[in-house]
């Protein structure tokens, strides 16, 4: 929520923005031009892009194949290949929707919420105090942030984009329905604590690698993944209820889902057990629509000491 997947320096330090004014100007112009198209036309372009990703030996295809082999060992190679194709088509659509989600007027964007499930429970919890909300890279997470920001006071972390001149554009796009974005880091974490204390909603993207030297290695779909501990620490310090939100891609728009976390170990007091429980919550959510998860993200790129790179070329080869 508020940032998506950003590339990090090799050792997991903060993202450093570079000044590229010409590239930024061209990017903004292209996004605004594409935003003139209807959503379904943009999605058609996205599916075409997904077929390109699937047809060639792209980084996205390699990462998707590796992740599916690691996370779905119970499926045979043919079943994983079908999921790979479907996932890359969805990845293409995720990217192609950005012009509409970032550039359309807020009212037009919010009208894409064709159905909402579980919102009554979420709003009832928020009426009693602050709520911690997780929005993993499932479906259209950019739309989730825009929708939630229009419904409740929302504070969410973000990372600066690689191109410095794009930051004002992204900030306007992502805050225009009411959300407040704060930079990742100590000040941002304090802002999340403050939002929860004041009875607001704090949003976190829970399935990003926090960087080498940060987070804990705990299971995620089987293999261990470097996982943020921010969520369980916020739960421990604030006692806030934990909800998950994702926006399912459907014809003509999105179906927004809210659900309350149910894992008892989330509040067990042991950071590793609680973080593992958070990942189990995410797994259950992803399994409801695995093709709409961002399997092209190299979620397991940082490994415990002594383990080799899981994404090295050739490591993901399989027949089928």
Secondary structure, 3 states (H helix, E strand, C coil): CCCCCCCCCCCCCCCCCECCHHHHHHHHHHHHHHCCCCHHHHHHHHHHHHHHHHHCCCHHHHHHHHHHHHHCCCCCHHHHHHHHHHHHHHHHHHHHCHHHHHHCCHHHHHCCEEEEECHHHHHHHHHCCCEEEECCCEECHHHHHHHHHHHCCEEEEECCCCEHHHHHHHHHHHHCCCCEEEECCHHHHHHHHHHHHCCCEEEECCCCCCCCCCCEEEECCCCEEEECCHHHHHHHHHCCEEEEEEEEEECCEEEEEEEECCCHHHHCCCHHHHHHHHHHHHHHHHHCCHHHECCCCCCCCCCCCCCCCCCCCCCCCCCC
